[in-house]
Amino acid sequence: MTKPIEWAAARLRATRELTPDVRLFEIEPDRAFVTATPGSHIDVVVPIDGRPQLRSYSLIGPCPDGLYRIAVKRLASSRGGSIGMWRLKVGERLTISAPSNSFELSYGRPEYLLLAGGIGITPIYTMALALKQAGANFRLLYAARSRGDLALADELARDIGERLQIFVGEEGQRIDIAGEIAQLDRRGELYVCGPFGMLEATRRLWCEAGRPLAHLRYETFGNAGNFADVPFKIRIPRLGLEVEVPANRSMLDALEDAGVDMIFGCRRGECGLCVLPILEASAPVDHRDVFFSSEEQATNEKLCTCVSRAVSGCITIDTPDRLPTQRHSSASLSCRG
């Protein structure tokens, strides 16, 4: 079973703009500060459309002053998480989880390659500082669309110097991932965090190079999908329900709103807890998860309701273990999201 989340009250101590659309949040917990390891995250209860929902954010830096620091990128396609965070005012009360780590940094390898794209720099930044302190042999490759999108770049240049290499898409610069993998010590490890396309390319090239999967570590902020978000319908014959899914809401949100008792975990398409079988689809399904392989997605047999959606029209699904129920106000706080 999943370990219960330990919740704590906290206060938003300060904010600071890292880029025009990335904001740093300093959060002061009411109870004793818990030191986090590189790659850790905290869950924050975010008010979205009047409902408390969970969002996970990587912790930035070792935080020796007892403040948790996270960075939130405001997304135009956001379902409310980033908008809700950006609406918070300094001094507001928050509910946060204790730090947890599903992207752990191991020590003692002969060489490390850190790969970050955009807002994916947040956990990678902390790893770079830790590896430098440990005297490890490492490099950090950081890609962004423009120089204005390079959050934490100045801090990294100051702290790790020549170990940092920056790639700016607008200037025609691209990371040669295959070449970088080829140069990495065979016993080395690669850590990657960034857009879905970067993750997929890295995983494919790592496997093609015959590298052990155990030496590839990654965290994702999800897949933006291949199609724009549009409204569509869900039909659930077993429950006799037809549910409208707005463009700015997920299938999981809409099912919960309709009173379907859903099981969920990450809300990022990673854990697979919210998966449901597809019975019929009148249009293509935009699979946005990282739980299923591309081959499994192509079968169109199942989907992760937290991120995937129909391109248009209607999708018919089954909910064998989900029954309509009276929602409790605390239901959305029961799992990580």
C-alpha positions as a Markdown table, in Angstrom:
| # | Residue | x | y | z |
|---|---|---|---|---|
| 1 | Met | 0.0 | 0.0 | 0.0 |
| 2 | Thr | 1.0 | 3.6 | -0.6 |
| 3 | Lys | 2.5 | 5.2 | 2.5 |
| 4 | Pro | 0.1 | 7.9 | 3.9 |
| 5 | Ile | 1.1 | 11.4 | 3.2 |
| 6 | Glu | 2.2 | 13.4 | 6.2 |
| 7 | Trp | 0.6 | 16.8 | 6.0 |
| 8 | Ala | 1.7 | 20.1 | 7.6 |
| 9 | Ala | 0.5 | 23.7 | 7.7 |
| 10 | Ala | 2.8 | 26.3 | 6.2 |
| 11 | Arg | 3.1 | 29.9 | 5.1 |
| 12 | Leu | 4.1 | 31.4 | 1.8 |
| 13 | Arg | 7.1 | 33.4 | 2.9 |
| 14 | Ala | 8.2 | 35.1 | -0.4 |
| 15 | Thr | 8.1 | 34.8 | -4.2 |
| 16 | Arg | 10.5 | 35.9 | -6.9 |
| 17 | Glu | 10.4 | 35.8 | -10.7 |
| 18 | Leu | 13.0 | 33.5 | -12.2 |
| 19 | Thr | 11.8 | 34.1 | -15.8 |
| 20 | Pro | 8.7 | 35.9 | -17.1 |
| 21 | Asp | 6.7 | 32.7 | -16.6 |
| 22 | Val | 8.6 | 30.8 | -13.9 |
| 23 | Arg | 8.1 | 32.0 | -10.3 |
| 24 | Leu | 10.1 | 30.8 | -7.2 |
| 25 | Phe | 8.1 | 30.2 | -4.0 |
| 26 | Glu | 9.6 | 30.1 | -0.6 |
| 27 | Ile | 7.5 | 28.1 | 1.9 |
| 28 | Glu | 8.0 | 28.1 | 5.6 |
| 29 | Pro | 6.6 | 25.0 | 7.4 |
| 30 | Asp | 4.9 | 25.4 | 10.8 |
| 31 | Arg | 6.5 | 22.3 | 12.2 |
| 32 | Ala | 10.1 | 21.2 | 12.2 |
| 33 | Phe | 11.8 | 21.4 | 8.8 |
| 34 | Val | 12.6 | 18.0 | 7.2 |
| 35 | Thr | 15.8 | 17.9 | 5.3 |
| 36 | Ala | 15.3 | 16.6 | 1.7 |
| 37 | Thr | 17.6 | 14.6 | -0.5 |
| 38 | Pro | 18.3 | 15.7 | -4.1 |
| 39 | Gly | 15.4 | 14.9 | -6.4 |
| 40 | Ser | 12.8 | 15.3 | -3.7 |
| 41 | His | 9.4 | 17.0 | -4.1 |
| 42 | Ile | 6.6 | 18.2 | -1.9 |
| 43 | Asp | 2.9 | 18.1 | -2.6 |
| 44 | Val | 1.0 | 21.4 | -2.3 |
| 45 | Val | -2.8 | 21.7 | -1.9 |
| 46 | Val | -3.8 | 24.2 | -4.6 |
| 47 | Pro | -7.2 | 25.8 | -4.8 |
| 48 | Ile | -8.6 | 25.1 | -8.3 |
| 49 | Asp | -12.1 | 26.1 | -9.3 |
| 50 | Gly | -13.0 | 26.3 | -5.6 |
| 51 | Arg | -11.7 | 22.7 | -4.9 |
| 52 | Pro | -8.5 | 21.7 | -3.1 |
| 53 | Gln | -6.3 | 19.6 | -5.4 |
| 54 | Leu | -2.8 | 18.4 | -5.2 |
| 55 | Arg | 0.2 | 19.3 | -7.3 |
| 56 | Ser | 3.8 | 18.0 | -6.9 |
| 57 | Tyr | 6.8 | 20.3 | -7.2 |
| 58 | Ser | 10.5 | 19.5 | -7.1 |
| 59 | Leu | 12.5 | 21.1 | -4.3 |
| 60 | Ile | 15.2 | 23.5 | -5.2 |
| 61 | Gly | 18.6 | 23.5 | -3.4 |
| 62 | Pro | 19.6 | 22.1 | 0.0 |
| 63 | Cys | 17.5 | 24.8 | 1.8 |
| 64 | Pro | 19.8 | 25.3 | 4.8 |
| 65 | Asp | 17.6 | 28.1 | 6.1 |
| 66 | Gly | 14.6 | 25.9 | 6.8 |
| 67 | Leu | 12.5 | 27.1 | 3.9 |
| 68 | Tyr | 11.2 | 24.8 | 1.1 |
| 69 | Arg | 11.8 | 26.3 | -2.4 |
| 70 | Ile | 9.8 | 25.3 | -5.5 |
| 71 | Ala | 9.5 | 26.8 | -8.9 |
| 72 | Val | 6.2 | 26.9 | -10.9 |
| 73 | Lys | 6.0 | 27.6 | -14.6 |
| 74 | Arg | 2.7 | 29.3 | -15.6 |
| 75 | Leu | 1.3 | 27.4 | -18.5 |
| 76 | Ala | -1.3 | 28.6 | -21.0 |
| 77 | Ser | -2.6 | 25.0 | -21.2 |
| 78 | Ser | -2.7 | 24.6 | -17.4 |
| 79 | Arg | -5.7 | 22.8 | -15.9 |
| 80 | Gly | -5.5 | 25.2 | -13.0 |
| 81 | Gly | -2.4 | 24.1 | -11.0 |
| 82 | Ser | 0.0 | 26.8 | -12.1 |
| 83 | Ile | -2.7 | 29.4 | -12.3 |
| 84 | Gly | -3.7 | 28.6 | -8.7 |
| 85 | Met | -0.2 | 28.8 | -7.5 |
| 86 | Trp | 0.5 | 32.1 | -9.2 |
| 87 | Arg | -2.6 | 33.6 | -7.6 |
| 88 | Leu | -1.2 | 32.9 | -4.1 |
| 89 | Lys | -0.2 | 36.0 | -2.1 |
| 90 | Val | 2.8 | 36.3 | 0.2 |
| 91 | Gly | 1.6 | 35.4 | 3.8 |
| 92 | Glu | -1.1 | 33.0 | 2.7 |
| 93 | Arg | -1.5 | 29.8 | 4.6 |
| 94 | Leu | -0.8 | 26.5 | 2.7 |
| 95 | Thr | -1.0 | 22.8 | 3.3 |
| 96 | Ile | 2.0 | 20.8 | 2.2 |
| 97 | Ser | 3.4 | 17.3 | 2.5 |
| 98 | Ala | 6.7 | 16.2 | 3.9 |
| 99 | Pro | 9.4 | 15.8 | 1.3 |
| 100 | Ser | 9.3 | 12.6 | -0.7 |
| 101 | Asn | 11.7 | 11.2 | -3.3 |
| 102 | Ser | 11.0 | 9.1 | -6.4 |
| 103 | Phe | 14.0 | 10.5 | -8.4 |
| 104 | Glu | 16.9 | 9.7 | -6.1 |
| 105 | Leu | 20.5 | 10.5 | -6.8 |
| 106 | Ser | 22.9 | 7.7 | -6.2 |
| 107 | Tyr | 26.5 | 8.4 | -5.3 |
| 108 | Gly | 29.8 | 6.6 | -6.2 |
| 109 | Arg | 29.5 | 6.4 | -10.0 |
| 110 | Pro | 32.6 | 7.2 | -12.1 |
| 111 | Glu | 30.7 | 9.8 | -14.1 |
| 112 | Tyr | 27.3 | 11.5 | -14.3 |
| 113 | Leu | 25.4 | 13.2 | -17.1 |
| 114 | Leu | 22.6 | 15.5 | -16.1 |
| 115 | Leu | 20.1 | 16.6 | -18.8 |
| 116 | Ala | 17.5 | 19.3 | -18.2 |
| 117 | Gly | 14.9 | 20.9 | -20.4 |
| 118 | Gly | 13.0 | 24.0 | -19.5 |
| 119 | Ile | 11.4 | 23.8 | -16.0 |
| 120 | Gly | 13.0 | 20.4 | -15.7 |
| 121 | Ile | 16.0 | 22.2 | -14.3 |
| 122 | Thr | 14.5 | 22.3 | -10.8 |
| 123 | Pro | 15.5 | 18.8 | -9.6 |
| 124 | Ile | 18.6 | 18.7 | -11.7 |
| 125 | Tyr | 19.9 | 22.0 | -10.2 |
| 126 | Thr | 19.9 | 20.4 | -6.7 |
| 127 | Met | 21.6 | 17.3 | -8.0 |
| 128 | Ala | 24.3 | 19.3 | -9.6 |
| 129 | Leu | 25.0 | 21.1 | -6.3 |
| 130 | Ala | 25.1 | 17.8 | -4.5 |
| 131 | Leu | 27.5 | 16.2 | -7.0 |
| 132 | Lys | 29.8 | 19.1 | -6.8 |
| 133 | Gln | 29.9 | 19.0 | -3.1 |
| 134 | Ala | 30.6 | 15.2 | -3.3 |
| 135 | Gly | 33.5 | 15.9 | -5.7 |
| 136 | Ala | 31.9 | 13.8 | -8.4 |
| 137 | Asn | 32.7 | 13.8 | -12.1 |
| 138 | Phe | 29.6 | 15.3 | -13.8 |
| 139 | Arg | 28.3 | 17.6 | -16.5 |
| 140 | Leu | 25.0 | 19.4 | -16.8 |
| 141 | Leu | 23.4 | 20.0 | -20.2 |
| 142 | Tyr | 20.5 | 22.5 | -20.0 |
| 143 | Ala | 18.2 | 23.2 | -23.0 |
| 144 | Ala | 15.6 | 25.9 | -23.2 |
| 145 | Arg | 13.6 | 27.6 | -26.0 |
| 146 | Ser | 15.1 | 31.0 | -25.5 |
| 147 | Arg | 17.6 | 32.6 | -23.2 |
| 148 | Gly | 14.8 | 34.2 | -21.3 |
| 149 | Asp | 13.5 | 30.7 | -20.4 |
| 150 | Leu | 16.8 | 29.7 | -18.6 |
| 151 | Ala | 15.7 | 29.7 | -15.0 |
| 152 | Leu | 18.5 | 29.3 | -12.5 |
| 153 | Ala | 21.2 | 29.5 | -15.2 |
| 154 | Asp | 23.1 | 32.3 | -13.5 |
| 155 | Glu | 23.2 | 30.4 | -10.2 |
| 156 | Leu | 24.4 | 27.3 | -12.0 |
| 157 | Ala | 27.1 | 29.2 | -13.9 |
| 158 | Arg | 28.3 | 30.6 | -10.6 |
| 159 | Asp | 28.2 | 27.3 | -8.7 |
| 160 | Ile | 29.4 | 24.7 | -11.1 |
| 161 | Gly | 31.2 | 26.8 | -13.8 |
| 162 | Glu | 32.4 | 24.9 | -16.8 |
| 163 | Arg | 30.4 | 21.8 | -15.9 |
| 164 | Leu | 27.4 | 23.6 | -17.3 |
| 165 | Gln | 26.6 | 23.8 | -21.0 |
| 166 | Ile | 23.6 | 25.7 | -22.3 |
| 167 | Phe | 21.6 | 25.0 | -25.5 |
| 168 | Val | 19.1 | 27.6 | -26.8 |
| 169 | Gly | 16.6 | 26.4 | -29.3 |
| 170 | Glu | 16.0 | 29.8 | -30.9 |
| 171 | Glu | 19.7 | 30.1 | -31.6 |
| 172 | Gly | 19.7 | 26.7 | -33.5 |
| 173 | Gln | 21.4 | 24.8 | -30.6 |
| 174 | Arg | 20.4 | 21.2 | -29.9 |
| 175 | Ile | 21.8 | 18.6 | -27.5 |
| 176 | Asp | 23.3 | 15.7 | -29.3 |
| 177 | Ile | 21.9 | 13.1 | -26.9 |
| 178 | Ala | 23.2 | 10.1 | -28.7 |
| 179 | Gly | 26.7 | 11.6 | -28.9 |
| 180 | Glu | 26.6 | 12.5 | -25.2 |
| 181 | Ile | 25.5 | 9.0 | -24.2 |
| 182 | Ala | 28.3 | 7.5 | -26.3 |
| 183 | Gln | 30.9 | 9.6 | -24.4 |
| 184 | Leu | 29.5 | 8.7 | -21.0 |
| 185 | Asp | 31.5 | 6.1 | -19.0 |
| 186 | Arg | 29.9 | 2.7 | -19.4 |
| 187 | Arg | 29.4 | 2.6 | -15.6 |
| 188 | Gly | 28.0 | 6.2 | -15.5 |
| 189 | Glu | 24.5 | 7.3 | -14.9 |
| 190 | Leu | 22.3 | 9.7 | -16.8 |
| 191 | Tyr | 19.6 | 11.8 | -15.0 |
| 192 | Val | 17.0 | 13.6 | -17.1 |
| 193 | Cys | 14.0 | 15.9 | -16.4 |
| 194 | Gly | 12.2 | 17.9 | -19.0 |
| 195 | Pro | 9.5 | 17.8 | -21.7 |
| 196 | Phe | 8.0 | 14.5 | -22.7 |
| 197 | Gly | 9.8 | 14.5 | -26.1 |
| 198 | Met | 13.2 | 14.9 | -24.5 |
| 199 | Leu | 12.5 | 12.0 | -22.1 |
| 200 | Glu | 11.2 | 9.7 | -24.9 |
| 201 | Ala | 14.2 | 10.5 | -27.1 |
| 202 | Thr | 16.6 | 9.9 | -24.2 |
| 203 | Arg | 15.1 | 6.6 | -23.3 |
| 204 | Arg | 15.1 | 5.4 | -26.9 |
| 205 | Leu | 18.7 | 6.4 | -27.5 |
| 206 | Trp | 19.8 | 4.9 | -24.1 |
| 207 | Cys | 18.3 | 1.6 | -25.0 |
| 208 | Glu | 19.7 | 1.7 | -28.6 |
| 209 | Ala | 23.1 | 2.2 | -27.1 |
| 210 | Gly | 22.8 | -1.0 | -25.1 |
| 211 | Arg | 23.0 | 0.9 | -21.7 |
| 212 | Pro | 21.6 | -0.7 | -18.6 |
| 213 | Leu | 18.2 | 0.8 | -17.8 |
| 214 | Ala | 19.1 | 0.9 | -14.1 |
| 215 | His | 21.6 | 3.6 | -14.9 |
| 216 | Leu | 19.0 | 5.9 | -16.5 |
| 217 | Arg | 17.0 | 8.0 | -14.0 |
| 218 | Tyr | 14.3 | 10.4 | -15.0 |
| 219 | Glu | 11.4 | 12.5 | -13.9 |
| 220 | Thr | 8.8 | 14.0 | -16.2 |
| 221 | Phe | 6.4 | 16.9 | -16.0 |
| 222 | Gly | 4.0 | 15.0 | -18.3 |
| 223 | Asn | 3.3 | 15.0 | -22.0 |
| 224 | Ala | 1.6 | 18.1 | -23.6 |
| 225 | Gly | 0.0 | 15.8 | -26.2 |
| 226 | Asn | -0.2 | 15.9 | -29.9 |
| 227 | Phe | -3.5 | 17.8 | -30.1 |
| 228 | Ala | -5.0 | 20.9 | -28.6 |
| 229 | Asp | -7.4 | 20.5 | -25.6 |
| 230 | Val | -11.0 | 20.5 | -26.7 |
| 231 | Pro | -14.3 | 19.5 | -25.0 |
| 232 | Phe | -15.4 | 15.9 | -25.4 |
| 233 | Lys | -17.8 | 13.4 | -23.9 |
| 234 | Ile | -17.3 | 10.3 | -21.8 |
| 235 | Arg | -19.9 | 7.5 | -21.8 |
| 236 | Ile | -19.9 | 4.9 | -19.1 |
| 237 | Pro | -22.5 | 2.2 | -20.0 |
| 238 | Arg | -22.0 | 0.3 | -16.7 |
| 239 | Leu | -23.1 | 3.4 | -14.7 |
| 240 | Gly | -25.5 | 4.8 | -17.3 |
| 241 | Leu | -23.6 | 8.1 | -17.3 |
| 242 | Glu | -22.6 | 10.6 | -20.0 |
| 243 | Val | -20.1 | 13.1 | -18.7 |
| 244 | Glu | -18.9 | 16.3 | -20.4 |
| 245 | Val | -15.2 | 17.0 | -20.2 |
| 246 | Pro | -14.4 | 20.7 | -20.7 |
| 247 | Ala | -11.2 | 21.8 | -22.5 |
| 248 | Asn | -9.6 | 23.0 | -19.2 |
| 249 | Arg | -10.4 | 19.9 | -17.2 |
| 250 | Ser | -9.0 | 16.3 | -17.2 |
| 251 | Met | -11.1 | 13.1 | -17.6 |
| 252 | Leu | -10.3 | 12.3 | -14.0 |
| 253 | Asp | -11.6 | 15.7 | -12.8 |
| 254 | Ala | -14.8 | 15.3 | -14.8 |
| 255 | Leu | -15.4 | 11.8 | -13.5 |
| 256 | Glu | -14.9 | 13.0 | -9.9 |
| 257 | Asp | -17.2 | 15.9 | -10.5 |
| 258 | Ala | -19.8 | 13.4 | -11.8 |
| 259 | Gly | -19.6 | 11.5 | -8.5 |
| 260 | Val | -17.5 | 8.5 | -9.8 |
| 261 | Asp | -15.3 | 7.2 | -7.0 |
| 262 | Met | -11.9 | 7.2 | -8.7 |
| 263 | Ile | -8.6 | 5.8 | -7.7 |
| 264 | Phe | -5.6 | 8.1 | -8.5 |
| 265 | Gly | -2.1 | 8.9 | -7.5 |
| 266 | Cys | 0.3 | 11.2 | -9.3 |
| 267 | Arg | -2.1 | 13.0 | -11.6 |
| 268 | Arg | 0.8 | 13.2 | -14.1 |
| 269 | Gly | 0.3 | 10.0 | -16.1 |
| 270 | Glu | 3.1 | 8.2 | -14.3 |
| 271 | Cys | 1.7 | 5.8 | -11.7 |
| 272 | Gly | -1.1 | 4.1 | -13.6 |
| 273 | Leu | -3.6 | 4.1 | -10.7 |
| 274 | Cys | -6.3 | 6.0 | -12.6 |
| 275 | Val | -6.1 | 3.7 | -15.7 |
| 276 | Leu | -9.5 | 2.6 | -17.2 |
| 277 | Pro | -10.3 | 0.4 | -20.2 |
| 278 | Ile | -11.5 | 1.9 | -23.5 |
| 279 | Leu | -14.5 | 0.3 | -25.0 |
| 280 | Glu | -15.0 | 2.6 | -28.0 |
| 281 | Ala | -13.7 | 5.9 | -29.3 |
| 282 | Ser | -15.3 | 8.1 | -32.0 |
| 283 | Ala | -12.0 | 10.0 | -32.5 |
| 284 | Pro | -8.3 | 9.4 | -31.9 |
| 285 | Val | -7.2 | 9.2 | -28.2 |
| 286 | Asp | -4.4 | 11.6 | -27.3 |
| 287 | His | -2.3 | 9.5 | -24.9 |
| 288 | Arg | -0.3 | 11.8 | -22.7 |
| 289 | Asp | 1.0 | 9.4 | -20.1 |
| 290 | Val | 4.4 | 8.0 | -19.5 |
| 291 | Phe | 3.0 | 4.9 | -17.8 |
| 292 | Phe | 2.3 | 2.9 | -21.0 |
| 293 | Ser | 4.8 | 2.2 | -23.7 |
| 294 | Ser | 4.2 | 3.7 | -27.2 |
| 295 | Glu | 3.3 | 0.1 | -28.3 |
| 296 | Glu | 0.7 | -0.2 | -25.5 |
| 297 | Gln | -0.7 | 3.2 | -26.3 |
| 298 | Ala | -1.1 | 2.3 | -29.9 |
| 299 | Thr | -3.5 | -0.6 | -29.0 |
| 300 | Asn | -6.0 | 2.0 | -27.6 |
| 301 | Glu | -7.1 | -0.6 | -25.0 |
| 302 | Lys | -6.6 | 1.6 | -21.9 |
| 303 | Leu | -5.8 | 5.2 | -20.9 |
| 304 | Cys | -4.6 | 7.2 | -18.0 |
| 305 | Thr | -7.6 | 9.4 | -17.1 |
| 306 | Cys | -5.6 | 12.0 | -15.3 |
| 307 | Val | -3.8 | 13.3 | -18.5 |
| 308 | Ser | -5.1 | 11.5 | -21.6 |
| 309 | Arg | -8.1 | 12.7 | -23.5 |
| 310 | Ala | -10.2 | 12.3 | -26.7 |
| 311 | Val | -9.4 | 14.6 | -29.6 |
| 312 | Ser | -13.1 | 15.2 | -30.1 |
| 313 | Gly | -16.4 | 13.5 | -30.0 |
| 314 | Cys | -17.0 | 10.8 | -27.5 |
| 315 | Ile | -15.0 | 8.1 | -25.8 |
| 316 | Thr | -16.7 | 5.1 | -24.1 |
| 317 | Ile | -14.9 | 3.6 | -21.1 |
| 318 | Asp | -15.6 | 1.0 | -18.4 |
| 319 | Thr | -15.3 | 1.6 | -14.7 |
| 320 | Pro | -15.5 | -1.9 | -13.1 |
| 321 | Asp | -14.4 | -0.8 | -9.7 |
| 322 | Arg | -15.8 | 2.7 | -9.7 |
| 323 | Leu | -19.3 | 3.4 | -8.4 |
| 324 | Pro | -21.2 | 6.7 | -8.2 |
| 325 | Thr | -20.8 | 7.9 | -4.7 |
| 326 | Gln | -21.4 | 11.0 | -2.6 |
| 327 | Arg | -18.1 | 13.0 | -2.7 |
| 328 | His | -16.5 | 13.8 | 0.6 |
| 329 | Ser | -14.7 | 17.2 | 0.8 |
| 330 | Ser | -11.5 | 15.5 | 1.8 |
| 331 | Ala | -11.5 | 12.9 | -1.0 |
| 332 | Ser | -9.1 | 14.8 | -3.2 |
| 333 | Leu | -6.6 | 15.0 | -0.4 |
| 334 | Ser | -6.3 | 11.3 | 0.0 |
| 335 | Cys | -3.6 | 10.6 | -2.6 |
| 336 | Arg | -0.5 | 12.3 | -4.1 |
| 337 | Gly | -1.3 | 14.4 | -7.1 |
